[in-house]
């Protein structure tokens, strides 16, 4: 499987001080510079929401547990961490960006690697190599390259479905908007898109849900989380757990998914959490 990810786009033009553009010029600029799946992707926006209806009954709304985000009923579940990012200049003055796994950071700082760890509870002291505790907002290129073949092996389908959060600011108003039906869940609403399985990486933003036609697995990513959940068969999840680059740990649907859930590395609840 090959993949491509469009570069993020701005949603307003930069203009010299004192310059103005008309509403028509702004609309024309915005139409060009916002994301339209009909341009250079294999994704299509769907108005029939029936293919996504199966998910709703499998969530536990407002529980702030894994099954609030990931559907119940699968054989196994994994939590896949987005990497920490360390940036700076190397010895030659070249700008570099290193990815650091949660597992490695926790181990370096003498913390316990487990399903409920939080980024604030594993960064350690001020001597931590992570400046500002920065964590990526998405899976790394290396994780995507590793996960796509695994997921393809664990489905008989070549096409799938994608739920894209309506709140992303770079969506094209001409093709997205009030005229397009949306899938509504307890916390968010989504546009439904369809395409080949590897089209996951063709969206301007990570889809919140991604599953094949046969529903053999489901990748779930809430916009507030620094990780994804995988709901799948046991064999599929085991492959993820065995691959170091995926930085995945097994979890359960009833596990908490909220601030303060890491009572192993922070038993007294004294570590400040990000808002």
Secondary structure as a PSIPRED ss2 file (coil, helix, strand):
# PSIPRED VFORMAT (PSIPRED V4.0)

   1 X C   1.000  0.000  0.000
   2 X C   1.000  0.000  0.000
   3 X C   1.000  0.000  0.000
   4 X C   1.000  0.000  0.000
   5 X C   1.000  0.000  0.000
   6 X C   1.000  0.000  0.000
   7 X C   1.000  0.000  0.000
   8 X C   1.000  0.000  0.000
   9 X C   1.000  0.000  0.000
  10 X C   1.000  0.000  0.000
  11 X C   1.000  0.000  0.000
  12 X C   1.000  0.000  0.000
  13 X C   1.000  0.000  0.000
  14 X C   1.000  0.000  0.000
  15 X C   1.000  0.000  0.000
  16 X C   1.000  0.000  0.000
  17 X C   1.000  0.000  0.000
  18 X C   1.000  0.000  0.000
  19 X C   1.000  0.000  0.000
  20 X C   1.000  0.000  0.000
  21 X C   1.000  0.000  0.000
  22 X C   1.000  0.000  0.000
  23 X H   0.000  1.000  0.000
  24 X H   0.000  1.000  0.000
  25 X H   0.000  1.000  0.000
  26 X H   0.000  1.000  0.000
  27 X H   0.000  1.000  0.000
  28 X H   0.000  1.000  0.000
  29 X H   0.000  1.000  0.000
  30 X H   0.000  1.000  0.000
  31 X H   0.000  1.000  0.000
  32 X H   0.000  1.000  0.000
  33 X H   0.000  1.000  0.000
  34 X C   1.000  0.000  0.000
  35 X E   0.000  0.000  1.000
  36 X C   1.000  0.000  0.000
  37 X C   1.000  0.000  0.000
  38 X C   1.000  0.000  0.000
  39 X C   1.000  0.000  0.000
  40 X C   1.000  0.000  0.000
  41 X C   1.000  0.000  0.000
  42 X C   1.000  0.000  0.000
  43 X C   1.000  0.000  0.000
  44 X E   0.000  0.000  1.000
  45 X E   0.000  0.000  1.000
  46 X E   0.000  0.000  1.000
  47 X C   1.000  0.000  0.000
  48 X C   1.000  0.000  0.000
  49 X C   1.000  0.000  0.000
  50 X H   0.000  1.000  0.000
  51 X H   0.000  1.000  0.000
  52 X H   0.000  1.000  0.000
  53 X H   0.000  1.000  0.000
  54 X H   0.000  1.000  0.000
  55 X H   0.000  1.000  0.000
  56 X H   0.000  1.000  0.000
  57 X C   1.000  0.000  0.000
  58 X C   1.000  0.000  0.000
  59 X C   1.000  0.000  0.000
  60 X C   1.000  0.000  0.000
  61 X C   1.000  0.000  0.000
  62 X C   1.000  0.000  0.000
  63 X C   1.000  0.000  0.000
  64 X C   1.000  0.000  0.000
  65 X E   0.000  0.000  1.000
  66 X H   0.000  1.000  0.000
  67 X H   0.000  1.000  0.000
  68 X H   0.000  1.000  0.000
  69 X H   0.000  1.000  0.000
  70 X C   1.000  0.000  0.000
  71 X C   1.000  0.000  0.000
  72 X C   1.000  0.000  0.000
  73 X C   1.000  0.000  0.000
  74 X C   1.000  0.000  0.000
  75 X C   1.000  0.000  0.000
  76 X E   0.000  0.000  1.000
  77 X E   0.000  0.000  1.000
  78 X E   0.000  0.000  1.000
  79 X E   0.000  0.000  1.000
  80 X E   0.000  0.000  1.000
  81 X E   0.000  0.000  1.000
  82 X C   1.000  0.000  0.000
  83 X C   1.000  0.000  0.000
  84 X E   0.000  0.000  1.000
  85 X E   0.000  0.000  1.000
  86 X E   0.000  0.000  1.000
  87 X E   0.000  0.000  1.000
  88 X E   0.000  0.000  1.000
  89 X E   0.000  0.000  1.000
  90 X C   1.000  0.000  0.000
  91 X C   1.000  0.000  0.000
  92 X C   1.000  0.000  0.000
  93 X C   1.000  0.000  0.000
  94 X C   1.000  0.000  0.000
  95 X E   0.000  0.000  1.000
  96 X E   0.000  0.000  1.000
  97 X E   0.000  0.000  1.000
  98 X E   0.000  0.000  1.000
  99 X E   0.000  0.000  1.000
 100 X E   0.000  0.000  1.000
 101 X C   1.000  0.000  0.000
 102 X H   0.000  1.000  0.000
 103 X H   0.000  1.000  0.000
 104 X H   0.000  1.000  0.000
 105 X H   0.000  1.000  0.000
 106 X H   0.000  1.000  0.000
 107 X H   0.000  1.000  0.000
 108 X H   0.000  1.000  0.000
 109 X C   1.000  0.000  0.000
 110 X C   1.000  0.000  0.000
 111 X C   1.000  0.000  0.000
 112 X C   1.000  0.000  0.000
 113 X C   1.000  0.000  0.000
 114 X C   1.000  0.000  0.000
 115 X C   1.000  0.000  0.000
 116 X C   1.000  0.000  0.000
 117 X C   1.000  0.000  0.000
 118 X C   1.000  0.000  0.000
 119 X H   0.000  1.000  0.000
 120 X H   0.000  1.000  0.000
 121 X H   0.000  1.000  0.000
 122 X H   0.000  1.000  0.000
 123 X C   1.000  0.000  0.000
 124 X C   1.000  0.000  0.000
 125 X C   1.000  0.000  0.000
 126 X C   1.000  0.000  0.000
 127 X C   1.000  0.000  0.000
 128 X C   1.000  0.000  0.000
 129 X C   1.000  0.000  0.000
 130 X C   1.000  0.000  0.000
 131 X H   0.000  1.000  0.000
 132 X H   0.000  1.000  0.000
 133 X H   0.000  1.000  0.000
 134 X C   1.000  0.000  0.000
 135 X E   0.000  0.000  1.000
 136 X C   1.000  0.000  0.000
 137 X C   1.000  0.000  0.000
 138 X C   1.000  0.000  0.000
 139 X C   1.000  0.000  0.000
 140 X C   1.000  0.000  0.000
 141 X H   0.000  1.000  0.000
 142 X H   0.000  1.000  0.000
 143 X H   0.000  1.000  0.000
 144 X H   0.000  1.000  0.000
 145 X H   0.000  1.000  0.000
 146 X H   0.000  1.000  0.000
 147 X H   0.000  1.000  0.000
 148 X H   0.000  1.000  0.000
 149 X H   0.000  1.000  0.000
 150 X H   0.000  1.000  0.000
 151 X H   0.000  1.000  0.000
 152 X H   0.000  1.000  0.000
 153 X H   0.000  1.000  0.000
 154 X C   1.000  0.000  0.000
 155 X C   1.000  0.000  0.000
 156 X C   1.000  0.000  0.000
 157 X C   1.000  0.000  0.000
 158 X C   1.000  0.000  0.000
 159 X E   0.000  0.000  1.000
 160 X E   0.000  0.000  1.000
 161 X E   0.000  0.000  1.000
 162 X E   0.000  0.000  1.000
 163 X E   0.000  0.000  1.000
 164 X E   0.000  0.000  1.000
 165 X E   0.000  0.000  1.000
 166 X C   1.000  0.000  0.000
 167 X C   1.000  0.000  0.000
 168 X C   1.000  0.000  0.000
 169 X C   1.000  0.000  0.000
 170 X C   1.000  0.000  0.000
 171 X E   0.000  0.000  1.000
 172 X C   1.000  0.000  0.000
 173 X C   1.000  0.000  0.000
 174 X C   1.000  0.000  0.000
 175 X C   1.000  0.000  0.000
 176 X C   1.000  0.000  0.000
 177 X C   1.000  0.000  0.000
 178 X C   1.000  0.000  0.000
 179 X C   1.000  0.000  0.000
 180 X C   1.000  0.000  0.000
 181 X C   1.000  0.000  0.000
 182 X C   1.000  0.000  0.000
 183 X E   0.000  0.000  1.000
 184 X E   0.000  0.000  1.000
 185 X C   1.000  0.000  0.000
 186 X C   1.000  0.000  0.000
 187 X C   1.000  0.000  0.000
 188 X C   1.000  0.000  0.000
 189 X E   0.000  0.000  1.000
 190 X E   0.000  0.000  1.000
 191 X E   0.000  0.000  1.000
 192 X E   0.000  0.000  1.000
 193 X E   0.000  0.000  1.000
 194 X E   0.000  0.000  1.000
 195 X E   0.000  0.000  1.000
 196 X E   0.000  0.000  1.000
 197 X H   0.000  1.000  0.000
 198 X H   0.000  1.000  0.000
 199 X H   0.000  1.000  0.000
 200 X H   0.000  1.000  0.000
 201 X H   0.000  1.000  0.000
 202 X H   0.000  1.000  0.000
 203 X C   1.000  0.000  0.000
 204 X C   1.000  0.000  0.000
 205 X C   1.000  0.000  0.000
 206 X C   1.000  0.000  0.000
 207 X C   1.000  0.000  0.000
 208 X C   1.000  0.000  0.000
 209 X E   0.000  0.000  1.000
 210 X E   0.000  0.000  1.000
 211 X E   0.000  0.000  1.000
 212 X E   0.000  0.000  1.000
 213 X C   1.000  0.000  0.000
 214 X C   1.000  0.000  0.000
 215 X C   1.000  0.000  0.000
 216 X C   1.000  0.000  0.000
 217 X C   1.000  0.000  0.000
 218 X E   0.000  0.000  1.000
 219 X E   0.000  0.000  1.000
 220 X E   0.000  0.000  1.000
 221 X C   1.000  0.000  0.000
 222 X C   1.000  0.000  0.000
 223 X C   1.000  0.000  0.000
 224 X C   1.000  0.000  0.000
 225 X C   1.000  0.000  0.000
 226 X C   1.000  0.000  0.000
 227 X E   0.000  0.000  1.000
 228 X E   0.000  0.000  1.000
 229 X E   0.000  0.000  1.000
 230 X E   0.000  0.000  1.000
 231 X E   0.000  0.000  1.000
 232 X E   0.000  0.000  1.000
 233 X C   1.000  0.000  0.000
 234 X H   0.000  1.000  0.000
 235 X H   0.000  1.000  0.000
 236 X H   0.000  1.000  0.000
 237 X H   0.000  1.000  0.000
 238 X H   0.000  1.000  0.000
 239 X H   0.000  1.000  0.000
 240 X H   0.000  1.000  0.000
 241 X H   0.000  1.000  0.000
 242 X H   0.000  1.000  0.000
 243 X C   1.000  0.000  0.000
 244 X H   0.000  1.000  0.000
 245 X H   0.000  1.000  0.000
 246 X H   0.000  1.000  0.000
 247 X C   1.000  0.000  0.000
 248 X E   0.000  0.000  1.000
 249 X E   0.000  0.000  1.000
 250 X E   0.000  0.000  1.000
 251 X E   0.000  0.000  1.000
 252 X C   1.000  0.000  0.000
 253 X C   1.000  0.000  0.000
 254 X C   1.000  0.000  0.000
 255 X C   1.000  0.000  0.000
 256 X E   0.000  0.000  1.000
 257 X C   1.000  0.000  0.000
 258 X C   1.000  0.000  0.000
 259 X C   1.000  0.000  0.000
 260 X C   1.000  0.000  0.000
 261 X C   1.000  0.000  0.000
 262 X C   1.000  0.000  0.000
 263 X C   1.000  0.000  0.000
 264 X C   1.000  0.000  0.000
 265 X C   1.000  0.000  0.000
 266 X C   1.000  0.000  0.000
 267 X C   1.000  0.000  0.000
 268 X C   1.000  0.000  0.000
 269 X C   1.000  0.000  0.000
 270 X C   1.000  0.000  0.000
 271 X C   1.000  0.000  0.000
 272 X C   1.000  0.000  0.000
 273 X C   1.000  0.000  0.000
 274 X C   1.000  0.000  0.000
 275 X C   1.000  0.000  0.000
